[in-house]
Amino acid sequence: MSDLLDEYEQKTGISVPIHVDGASGAFVAPFAHPKLLWDFKLPRVVSINTSGHKFGLAYVGVGWVIWRDKEHLPKDLIFELHYLGSVEYSFSLNFSRPAAPIIAQYFNFV
């Protein structure tokens, strides 16, 4: 897909970034196929998500998304909070959610 988009950009001048929906495969692919290029090694990949809940022993819906750099993180997803004279920035697809699912999955990884 990346090669096809490179060709498309050469022909049209339009750059199309790639988001990788890693689902559960993003946990397995690096170990099962170490030479497979699918992640940030490809310059066109700007974000990757993966689903931690698909391995069991975790809360339904626990997952992660990471961006190549701050430039590609949509500004609309950053919540700015002015509190006690300072500014705090929070990124969450669901603001003010409990941390229990993340902690439980971290426990499983450790």
N, CA, C and O atoms as CSV, one atom per row, in Angstrom:
chain,resi,resn,atom,element,x,y,z
A,1,MET,N,N,0.825,-1.176,0.000
A,1,MET,CA,C,0.000,0.000,0.000
A,1,MET,C,C,0.876,1.249,0.000
A,1,MET,O,O,0.601,2.208,-0.722
A,2,SER,N,N,1.917,1.233,0.801
A,2,SER,CA,C,2.816,2.386,0.865
A,2,SER,C,C,3.463,2.661,-0.489
A,2,SER,O,O,3.580,3.814,-0.904
A,3,ASP,N,N,3.881,1.599,-1.173
A,3,ASP,CA,C,4.490,1.769,-2.503
A,3,ASP,C,C,3.493,2.360,-3.495
A,3,ASP,O,O,3.841,3.233,-4.290
A,4,LEU,N,N,2.251,1.880,-3.444
A,4,LEU,CA,C,1.215,2.414,-4.339
A,4,LEU,C,C,0.954,3.890,-4.058
A,4,LEU,O,O,0.769,4.682,-4.982
A,5,LEU,N,N,0.941,4.251,-2.788
A,5,LEU,CA,C,0.723,5.655,-2.436
A,5,LEU,C,C,1.918,6.525,-2.817
A,5,LEU,O,O,1.753,7.702,-3.137
A,6,ASP,N,N,3.121,5.949,-2.782
A,6,ASP,CA,C,4.306,6.679,-3.258
A,6,ASP,C,C,4.160,6.984,-4.754
A,6,ASP,O,O,4.446,8.097,-5.197
A,7,GLU,N,N,3.716,5.991,-5.523
A,7,GLU,CA,C,3.500,6.188,-6.965
A,7,GLU,C,C,2.415,7.244,-7.208
A,7,GLU,O,O,2.558,8.110,-8.071
A,8,TYR,N,N,1.349,7.155,-6.444
A,8,TYR,CA,C,0.246,8.113,-6.577
A,8,TYR,C,C,0.735,9.540,-6.298
A,8,TYR,O,O,0.378,10.480,-7.008
A,9,GLU,N,N,1.552,9.682,-5.258
A,9,GLU,CA,C,2.079,11.005,-4.924
A,9,GLU,C,C,2.987,11.527,-6.036
A,9,GLU,O,O,2.957,12.715,-6.357
A,10,GLN,N,N,3.789,10.647,-6.619
A,10,GLN,CA,C,4.661,11.063,-7.728
A,10,GLN,C,C,3.841,11.584,-8.905
A,10,GLN,O,O,4.218,12.568,-9.542
A,11,LYS,N,N,2.723,10.927,-9.192
A,11,LYS,CA,C,1.880,11.313,-10.332
A,11,LYS,C,C,1.052,12.570,-10.063
A,11,LYS,O,O,0.866,13.401,-10.952
A,12,THR,N,N,0.552,12.703,-8.819
A,12,THR,CA,C,-0.422,13.762,-8.537
A,12,THR,C,C,0.087,14.875,-7.627
A,12,THR,O,O,-0.468,15.974,-7.603
A,13,GLY,N,N,1.147,14.580,-6.882
A,13,GLY,CA,C,1.628,15.553,-5.896
A,13,GLY,C,C,0.850,15.513,-4.586
A,13,GLY,O,O,1.129,16.285,-3.669
A,14,ILE,N,N,-0.130,14.609,-4.501
A,14,ILE,CA,C,-0.953,14.497,-3.295
A,14,ILE,C,C,-0.365,13.422,-2.381
A,14,ILE,O,O,-0.218,12.266,-2.779
A,15,SER,N,N,-0.035,13.815,-1.164
A,15,SER,CA,C,0.519,12.885,-0.183
A,15,SER,C,C,-0.610,12.331,0.685
A,15,SER,O,O,-1.384,13.091,1.267
A,16,VAL,N,N,-0.698,11.014,0.766
A,16,VAL,CA,C,-1.728,10.353,1.571
A,16,VAL,C,C,-1.030,9.598,2.698
A,16,VAL,O,O,-0.287,8.652,2.436
A,17,PRO,N,N,-1.259,10.005,3.956
A,17,PRO,CA,C,-0.640,9.290,5.071
A,17,PRO,C,C,-1.340,7.966,5.333
A,17,PRO,O,O,-2.457,7.740,4.867
A,18,ILE,N,N,-0.677,7.094,6.082
A,18,ILE,CA,C,-1.245,5.785,6.422
A,18,ILE,C,C,-1.453,5.701,7.930
A,18,ILE,O,O,-0.573,6.045,8.720
A,19,HIS,N,N,-2.643,5.232,8.305
A,19,HIS,CA,C,-2.918,4.834,9.685
A,19,HIS,C,C,-2.960,3.314,9.698
A,19,HIS,O,O,-3.670,2.713,8.891
A,20,VAL,N,N,-2.223,2.688,10.588
A,20,VAL,CA,C,-2.227,1.228,10.700
A,20,VAL,C,C,-3.161,0.830,11.833
A,20,VAL,O,O,-2.927,1.157,12.997
A,21,ASP,N,N,-4.225,0.115,11.471
A,21,ASP,CA,C,-5.110,-0.449,12.484
A,21,ASP,C,C,-4.505,-1.787,12.876
A,21,ASP,O,O,-4.798,-2.819,12.272
A,22,GLY,N,N,-3.656,-1.753,13.898
A,22,GLY,CA,C,-2.892,-2.934,14.289
A,22,GLY,C,C,-3.711,-4.015,14.955
A,22,GLY,O,O,-3.272,-5.163,15.027
A,23,ALA,N,N,-4.915,-3.669,15.455
A,23,ALA,CA,C,-5.767,-4.625,16.159
A,23,ALA,C,C,-4.904,-5.466,17.110
A,23,ALA,O,O,-4.157,-4.903,17.909
A,24,SER,N,N,-4.990,-6.777,17.042
A,24,SER,CA,C,-4.136,-7.613,17.892
A,24,SER,C,C,-2.842,-7.977,17.177
A,24,SER,O,O,-1.866,-8.353,17.826
A,25,GLY,N,N,-2.816,-7.871,15.851
A,25,GLY,CA,C,-1.634,-8.241,15.083
A,25,GLY,C,C,-0.422,-7.381,15.377
A,25,GLY,O,O,0.709,-7.826,15.179
A,26,ALA,N,N,-0.632,-6.159,15.845
A,26,ALA,CA,C,0.492,-5.281,16.153
A,26,ALA,C,C,1.323,-5.809,17.329
A,26,ALA,O,O,2.487,-5.441,17.488
A,27,PHE,N,N,0.721,-6.665,18.142
A,27,PHE,CA,C,1.469,-7.299,19.229
A,27,PHE,C,C,2.252,-8.512,18.730
A,27,PHE,O,O,3.268,-8.882,19.318
A,28,VAL,N,N,1.782,-9.128,17.649
A,28,VAL,CA,C,2.335,-10.389,17.179
A,28,VAL,C,C,3.312,-10.200,16.016
A,28,VAL,O,O,4.362,-10.842,15.977
A,29,ALA,N,N,2.971,-9.329,15.078
A,29,ALA,CA,C,3.759,-9.161,13.843
A,29,ALA,C,C,5.247,-8.909,14.085
A,29,ALA,O,O,6.071,-9.520,13.404
A,30,PRO,N,N,5.629,-8.039,15.020
A,30,PRO,CA,C,7.068,-7.785,15.190
A,30,PRO,C,C,7.872,-9.025,15.577
A,30,PRO,O,O,9.068,-9.106,15.298
A,31,PHE,N,N,7.219,-9.983,16.216
A,31,PHE,CA,C,7.913,-11.193,16.659
A,31,PHE,C,C,7.776,-12.326,15.645
A,31,PHE,O,O,8.713,-13.097,15.436
A,32,ALA,N,N,6.619,-12.420,15.027
A,32,ALA,CA,C,6.377,-13.492,14.058
A,32,ALA,C,C,7.052,-13.208,12.717
A,32,ALA,O,O,7.496,-14.131,12.034
A,33,HIS,N,N,7.128,-11.932,12.345
A,33,HIS,CA,C,7.706,-11.530,11.059
A,33,HIS,C,C,8.596,-10.302,11.263
A,33,HIS,O,O,8.215,-9.200,10.869
A,34,PRO,N,N,9.777,-10.471,11.871
A,34,PRO,CA,C,10.611,-9.322,12.230
A,34,PRO,C,C,11.030,-8.445,11.050
A,34,PRO,O,O,11.333,-7.268,11.249
A,35,LYS,N,N,11.056,-8.979,9.836
A,35,LYS,CA,C,11.486,-8.183,8.678
A,35,LYS,C,C,10.320,-7.485,7.973
A,35,LYS,O,O,10.532,-6.733,7.022
A,36,LEU,N,N,9.098,-7.729,8.432
A,36,LEU,CA,C,7.917,-7.123,7.831
A,36,LEU,C,C,7.906,-5.616,8.101
A,36,LEU,O,O,8.000,-5.181,9.249
A,37,LEU,N,N,7.792,-4.829,7.032
A,37,LEU,CA,C,7.692,-3.378,7.180
A,37,LEU,C,C,6.224,-2.991,7.242
A,37,LEU,O,O,5.504,-3.105,6.251
A,38,TRP,N,N,5.784,-2.536,8.401
A,38,TRP,CA,C,4.381,-2.183,8.583
A,38,TRP,C,C,4.209,-1.001,9.524
A,38,TRP,O,O,3.111,-0.456,9.637
A,39,ASP,N,N,5.267,-0.602,10.195
A,39,ASP,CA,C,5.142,0.386,11.265
A,39,ASP,C,C,5.819,1.704,10.882
A,39,ASP,O,O,5.857,2.058,9.704
A,40,PHE,N,N,6.346,2.422,11.854
A,40,PHE,CA,C,6.952,3.732,11.604
A,40,PHE,C,C,8.242,3.658,10.781
A,40,PHE,O,O,8.813,4.692,10.435
A,41,LYS,N,N,8.700,2.454,10.468
A,41,LYS,CA,C,9.841,2.338,9.546
A,41,LYS,C,C,9.445,2.824,8.151
A,41,LYS,O,O,10.296,3.240,7.364
A,42,LEU,N,N,8.158,2.767,7.857
A,42,LEU,CA,C,7.631,3.313,6.601
A,42,LEU,C,C,7.321,4.791,6.831
A,42,LEU,O,O,6.493,5.117,7.682
A,43,PRO,N,N,7.966,5.684,6.094
A,43,PRO,CA,C,7.767,7.120,6.326
A,43,PRO,C,C,6.316,7.579,6.210
A,43,PRO,O,O,5.938,8.575,6.827
A,44,ARG,N,N,5.510,6.883,5.444
A,44,ARG,CA,C,4.122,7.287,5.222
A,44,ARG,C,C,3.215,6.954,6.411
A,44,ARG,O,O,2.139,7.537,6.540
A,45,VAL,N,N,3.632,6.021,7.284
A,45,VAL,CA,C,2.818,5.649,8.449
A,45,VAL,C,C,2.918,6.766,9.488
A,45,VAL,O,O,4.008,7.103,9.949
A,46,VAL,N,N,1.759,7.336,9.851
A,46,VAL,CA,C,1.748,8.442,10.815
A,46,VAL,C,C,1.081,8.066,12.133
A,46,VAL,O,O,1.264,8.760,13.133
A,47,SER,N,N,0.307,6.973,12.153
A,47,SER,CA,C,-0.318,6.551,13.405
A,47,SER,C,C,-0.592,5.050,13.374
A,47,SER,O,O,-0.795,4.448,12.319
A,48,ILE,N,N,-0.590,4.472,14.579
A,48,ILE,CA,C,-0.830,3.032,14.734
A,48,ILE,C,C,-1.704,2.844,15.972
A,48,ILE,O,O,-1.457,3.453,17.013
A,49,ASN,N,N,-2.719,2.003,15.855
A,49,ASN,CA,C,-3.478,1.646,17.053
A,49,ASN,C,C,-3.429,0.138,17.239
A,49,ASN,O,O,-3.167,-0.615,16.301
A,50,THR,N,N,-3.683,-0.278,18.453
A,50,THR,CA,C,-3.729,-1.696,18.757
A,50,THR,C,C,-4.733,-1.940,19.875
A,50,THR,O,O,-5.054,-1.028,20.637
A,51,SER,N,N,-5.220,-3.153,19.971
A,51,SER,CA,C,-6.294,-3.489,20.900
A,51,SER,C,C,-5.792,-4.460,21.952
A,51,SER,O,O,-5.638,-5.650,21.676
A,52,GLY,N,N,-5.539,-3.970,23.147
A,52,GLY,CA,C,-5.059,-4.821,24.224
A,52,GLY,C,C,-6.095,-5.806,24.726
A,52,GLY,O,O,-5.742,-6.870,25.236
A,53,HIS,N,N,-7.360,-5.471,24.590
A,53,HIS,CA,C,-8.417,-6.321,25.138
A,53,HIS,C,C,-8.567,-7.630,24.377
A,53,HIS,O,O,-9.208,-8.554,24.879
A,54,LYS,N,N,-7.998,-7.737,23.189
A,54,LYS,CA,C,-8.177,-8.950,22.387
A,54,LYS,C,C,-7.381,-10.138,22.913
A,54,LYS,O,O,-7.540,-11.253,22.416
A,55,PHE,N,N,-6.534,-9.918,23.904
A,55,PHE,CA,C,-5.752,-11.006,24.461
A,55,PHE,C,C,-6.354,-11.559,25.741
A,55,PHE,O,O,-5.780,-12.458,26.356
A,56,GLY,N,N,-7.492,-11.041,26.149
A,56,GLY,CA,C,-8.143,-11.519,27.360
A,56,GLY,C,C,-7.494,-10.953,28.609
A,56,GLY,O,O,-6.487,-10.247,28.541
A,57,LEU,N,N,-8.080,-11.270,29.737
A,57,LEU,CA,C,-7.612,-10.809,31.040
A,57,LEU,C,C,-7.454,-9.285,31.084
A,57,LEU,O,O,-6.577,-8.765,31.773
A,58,ALA,N,N,-8.292,-8.594,30.358
A,58,ALA,CA,C,-8.255,-7.132,30.356
A,58,ALA,C,C,-9.678,-6.617,30.152
A,58,ALA,O,O,-10.566,-7.346,29.710
A,59,TYR,N,N,-9.863,-5.379,30.476
A,59,TYR,CA,C,-11.170,-4.760,30.289
A,59,TYR,C,C,-11.496,-4.635,28.808
A,59,TYR,O,O,-10.611,-4.378,27.992
A,60,VAL,N,N,-12.756,-4.816,28.465
A,60,VAL,CA,C,-13.201,-4.648,27.091
A,60,VAL,C,C,-12.939,-3.204,26.664
A,60,VAL,O,O,-13.217,-2.259,27.403
A,61,GLY,N,N,-12.410,-3.063,25.482
A,61,GLY,CA,C,-12.187,-1.726,24.941
A,61,GLY,C,C,-10.831,-1.123,25.216
A,61,GLY,O,O,-10.526,-0.053,24.689
A,62,VAL,N,N,-9.989,-1.774,26.033
A,62,VAL,CA,C,-8.679,-1.179,26.307
A,62,VAL,C,C,-7.829,-1.264,25.032
A,62,VAL,O,O,-7.724,-2.318,24.405
A,63,GLY,N,N,-7.244,-0.154,24.678
A,63,GLY,CA,C,-6.425,-0.093,23.477
A,63,GLY,C,C,-5.602,1.184,23.476
A,63,GLY,O,O,-5.743,2.031,24.358
A,64,TRP,N,N,-4.749,1.309,22.483
A,64,TRP,CA,C,-3.843,2.441,22.415
A,64,TRP,C,C,-3.735,2.935,20.985
A,64,TRP,O,O,-3.954,2.189,20.031
A,65,VAL,N,N,-3.399,4.189,20.860
A,65,VAL,CA,C,-3.047,4.750,19.556
A,65,VAL,C,C,-1.829,5.639,19.776
A,65,VAL,O,O,-1.771,6.405,20.738
A,66,ILE,N,N,-0.863,5.527,18.876
A,66,ILE,CA,C,0.326,6.379,18.956
A,66,ILE,C,C,0.526,7.054,17.604
A,66,ILE,O,O,0.169,6.522,16.553
A,67,TRP,N,N,1.106,8.236,17.675
A,67,TRP,CA,C,1.388,8.995,16.462
A,67,TRP,C,C,2.894,9.098,16.276
A,67,TRP,O,O,3.654,9.079,17.244
A,68,ARG,N,N,3.306,9.204,15.043
A,68,ARG,CA,C,4.716,9.334,14.696
A,68,ARG,C,C,5.332,10.524,15.421
A,68,ARG,O,O,6.428,10.429,15.972
A,69,ASP,N,N,4.621,11.633,15.414
A,69,ASP,CA,C,5.105,12.845,16.073
A,69,ASP,C,C,3.920,13.751,16.376
A,69,ASP,O,O,2.795,13.498,15.945
A,70,LYS,N,N,4.193,14.793,17.113
A,70,LYS,CA,C,3.151,15.722,17.543
A,70,LYS,C,C,2.441,16.385,16.360
A,70,LYS,O,O,1.261,16.724,16.449
A,71,GLU,N,N,3.153,16.562,15.275
A,71,GLU,CA,C,2.599,17.206,14.080
A,71,GLU,C,C,1.382,16.459,13.531
A,71,GLU,O,O,0.472,17.082,12.983
A,72,HIS,N,N,1.358,15.150,13.672
A,72,HIS,CA,C,0.280,14.345,13.096
A,72,HIS,C,C,-0.880,14.091,14.056
A,72,HIS,O,O,-1.916,13.566,13.647
A,73,LEU,N,N,-0.720,14.454,15.316
A,73,LEU,CA,C,-1.795,14.293,16.291
A,73,LEU,C,C,-2.827,15.400,16.063
A,73,LEU,O,O,-2.495,16.578,16.193
A,74,PRO,N,N,-4.065,15.047,15.726
A,74,PRO,CA,C,-5.082,16.076,15.468
A,74,PRO,C,C,-5.293,16.980,16.684
A,74,PRO,O,O,-5.504,16.505,17.800
A,75,LYS,N,N,-5.235,18.265,16.449
A,75,LYS,CA,C,-5.379,19.247,17.538
A,75,LYS,C,C,-6.735,19.125,18.231
A,75,LYS,O,O,-6.853,19.429,19.418
A,76,ASP,N,N,-7.753,18.686,17.502
A,76,ASP,CA,C,-9.089,18.549,18.087
A,76,ASP,C,C,-9.146,17.479,19.178
A,76,ASP,O,O,-10.101,17.442,19.953
A,77,LEU,N,N,-8.147,16.618,19.245
A,77,LEU,CA,C,-8.130,15.561,20.257
A,77,LEU,C,C,-7.394,15.972,21.530
A,77,LEU,O,O,-7.369,15.217,22.502
A,78,ILE,N,N,-6.798,17.161,21.529
A,78,ILE,CA,C,-6.048,17.625,22.699
A,78,ILE,C,C,-6.944,18.546,23.513
A,78,ILE,O,O,-7.410,19.572,23.018
A,79,PHE,N,N,-7.179,18.171,24.759
A,79,PHE,CA,C,-8.020,18.950,25.654
A,79,PHE,C,C,-7.122,19.871,26.468
A,79,PHE,O,O,-6.171,19.417,27.105
A,80,GLU,N,N,-7.422,21.157,26.446
A,80,GLU,CA,C,-6.623,22.152,27.176
A,80,GLU,C,C,-7.394,22.574,28.424
A,80,GLU,O,O,-8.532,23.035,28.334
A,81,LEU,N,N,-6.770,22.412,29.582
A,81,LEU,CA,C,-7.403,22.738,30.855
A,81,LEU,C,C,-6.609,23.837,31.545
A,81,LEU,O,O,-5.421,23.669,31.823
A,82,HIS,N,N,-7.251,24.941,31.817
A,82,HIS,CA,C,-6.637,26.036,32.569
A,82,HIS,C,C,-7.031,25.847,34.024
A,82,HIS,O,O,-8.204,25.953,34.385
A,83,TYR,N,N,-6.030,25.564,34.858
A,83,TYR,CA,C,-6.316,25.209,36.247
A,83,TYR,C,C,-5.232,25.759,37.161
A,83,TYR,O,O,-4.044,25.521,36.944
A,84,LEU,N,N,-5.641,26.485,38.170
A,84,LEU,CA,C,-4.741,27.058,39.178
A,84,LEU,C,C,-3.574,27.825,38.560
A,84,LEU,O,O,-2.431,27.693,38.999
A,85,GLY,N,N,-3.866,28.615,37.554
A,85,GLY,CA,C,-2.853,29.474,36.960
A,85,GLY,C,C,-1.935,28.811,35.956
A,85,GLY,O,O,-1.002,29.449,35.468
A,86,SER,N,N,-2.167,27.575,35.638
A,86,SER,CA,C,-1.317,26.918,34.644
A,86,SER,C,C,-2.208,26.238,33.594
A,86,SER,O,O,-3.428,26.166,33.739
A,87,VAL,N,N,-1.578,25.759,32.566
A,87,VAL,CA,C,-2.313,25.068,31.508
A,87,VAL,C,C,-1.860,23.615,31.484
A,87,VAL,O,O,-0.664,23.325,31.449
A,88,GLU,N,N,-2.819,22.717,31.504
A,88,GLU,CA,C,-2.528,21.289,31.384
A,88,GLU,C,C,-3.141,20.796,30.086
A,88,GLU,O,O,-4.215,21.244,29.685
A,89,TYR,N,N,-2.455,19.874,29.435
A,89,TYR,CA,C,-2.949,19.299,28.195
A,89,TYR,C,C,-3.214,17.827,28.429
A,89,TYR,O,O,-2.402,17.123,29.029
A,90,SER,N,N,-4.337,17.379,27.959
A,90,SER,CA,C,-4.716,15.982,28.121
A,90,SER,C,C,-5.160,15.450,26.767
A,90,SER,O,O,-5.856,16.134,26.016
A,91,PHE,N,N,-4.760,14.256,26.471
A,91,PHE,CA,C,-5.230,13.610,25.253
A,91,PHE,C,C,-5.963,12.347,25.653
A,91,PHE,O,O,-5.410,11.486,26.337
A,92,SER,N,N,-7.186,12.242,25.231
A,92,SER,CA,C,-7.969,11.052,25.505
A,92,SER,C,C,-9.146,11.033,24.552
A,92,SER,O,O,-9.764,12.067,24.297
A,93,LEU,N,N,-9.453,9.876,24.031
A,93,LEU,CA,C,-10.635,9.773,23.187
A,93,LEU,C,C,-11.897,9.836,24.032
A,93,LEU,O,O,-12.967,10.189,23.536
A,94,ASN,N,N,-11.771,9.495,25.296
A,94,ASN,CA,C,-12.873,9.597,26.252
A,94,ASN,C,C,-12.339,10.327,27.481
A,94,ASN,O,O,-11.664,9.725,28.316
A,95,PHE,N,N,-12.633,11.593,27.592
A,95,PHE,CA,C,-12.086,12.388,28.687
A,95,PHE,C,C,-12.598,11.904,30.041
A,95,PHE,O,O,-13.745,11.476,30.165
A,96,SER,N,N,-11.754,11.975,31.029
A,96,SER,CA,C,-12.073,11.670,32.415
A,96,SER,C,C,-12.536,10.226,32.592
A,96,SER,O,O,-13.587,9.967,33.178
A,97,ARG,N,N,-11.749,9.305,32.086
A,97,ARG,CA,C,-12.050,7.883,32.223
A,97,ARG,C,C,-11.153,7.299,33.311
A,97,ARG,O,O,-10.056,7.808,33.542
A,98,PRO,N,N,-11.601,6.245,33.980
A,98,PRO,CA,C,-10.755,5.618,34.997
A,98,PRO,C,C,-9.537,4.937,34.358
A,98,PRO,O,O,-9.575,4.538,33.194
A,99,ALA,N,N,-8.482,4.815,35.120
A,99,ALA,CA,C,-7.247,4.202,34.631
A,99,ALA,C,C,-7.211,2.692,34.846
A,99,ALA,O,O,-6.251,2.041,34.434
A,100,ALA,N,N,-8.223,2.127,35.475
A,100,ALA,CA,C,-8.215,0.691,35.800
A,100,ALA,C,C,-7.938,-0.204,34.599
A,100,ALA,O,O,-7.161,-1.148,34.738
A,101,PRO,N,N,-8.533,0.036,33.413
A,101,PRO,CA,C,-8.240,-0.854,32.283
A,101,PRO,C,C,-6.770,-0.833,31.871
A,101,PRO,O,O,-6.207,-1.871,31.525
A,102,ILE,N,N,-6.158,0.327,31.906
A,102,ILE,CA,C,-4.748,0.441,31.526
A,102,ILE,C,C,-3.871,-0.251,32.565
A,102,ILE,O,O,-2.938,-0.971,32.212
A,103,ILE,N,N,-4.165,-0.039,33.826
A,103,ILE,CA,C,-3.381,-0.656,34.904
A,103,ILE,C,C,-3.511,-2.177,34.850
A,103,ILE,O,O,-2.522,-2.890,35.021
A,104,ALA,N,N,-4.720,-2.676,34.612
A,104,ALA,CA,C,-4.925,-4.129,34.543
A,104,ALA,C,C,-4.145,-4.736,33.388
A,104,ALA,O,O,-3.529,-5.790,33.547
A,105,GLN,N,N,-4.162,-4.082,32.219
A,105,GLN,CA,C,-3.428,-4.624,31.082
A,105,GLN,C,C,-1.923,-4.534,31.315
A,105,GLN,O,O,-1.186,-5.441,30.928
A,106,TYR,N,N,-1.459,-3.459,31.939
A,106,TYR,CA,C,-0.040,-3.334,32.284
A,106,TYR,C,C,0.391,-4.488,33.207
A,106,TYR,O,O,1.464,-5.066,33.037
A,107,PHE,N,N,-0.454,-4.802,34.168
A,107,PHE,CA,C,-0.182,-5.914,35.072
A,107,PHE,C,C,-0.018,-7.218,34.290
A,107,PHE,O,O,0.880,-8.008,34.580
A,108,ASN,N,N,-0.886,-7.443,33.298
A,108,ASN,CA,C,-0.797,-8.648,32.482
A,108,ASN,C,C,0.504,-8.694,31.684
A,108,ASN,O,O,1.110,-9.757,31.549
A,109,PHE,N,N,0.937,-7.547,31.154
A,109,PHE,CA,C,2.193,-7.503,30.401
A,109,PHE,C,C,3.385,-7.818,31.304
A,109,PHE,O,O,4.286,-8.566,30.923
A,110,VAL,N,N,3.377,-7.242,32.493
A,110,VAL,CA,C,4.506,-7.448,33.415
A,110,VAL,C,C,4.519,-8.884,33.883
A,110,VAL,O,O,5.387,-9.271,34.665
